[in-house]
Amino acid sequence: MMYPFLTLEDETEIVHSELLENNEVKVYIEKPDEKDCFHHMTCYLPSYKVEDIFGFSEDEVQNYLSIIKSTSHLIIEFAQGGGFENAANL
């Protein structure tokens, strides 16, 4: 299951998985694009391994990684608690 985490001004969505059996969290970034439908990439925490990059420039990848790195503690906490709404007891 994937949980919503953050929506940026340019409609980029960042979502994350629950804590996986291997103690990783999958973070998926997706941005709508008129020509290609969606640009996307996947990052795994805590290693920050990036894969499946489509449509993003190297600068964009680095920008998204910066966002993920600065919020990774929250993403991991929410992944352990079943997403933001469950972790925040909403």
MOKAVEN-V714196 format. One line per field, one symbol per residue. ss: DSSP state (a for helix, b for strand, c for the rest). psi: psi as a letter, one per 40 degrees, with the letter a starting at -180 (. if undefined). A space follows every 50 residues. Layout:
ss->???
psi->???
//
This chain:
ss->cbbbbbbcccccbbbbbcccccccbbbbbbbbbcccbbbbbbbbbcccbb bbbbcccaaaaaaaaaaaaaaaaaaaaaaacccaaaaccc
psi->iihidhhideehhhiiiihidefihhhhhhhihddeciiiihihieefhh ifhheiiddddddddddddeedddddddddefiddddef.
//
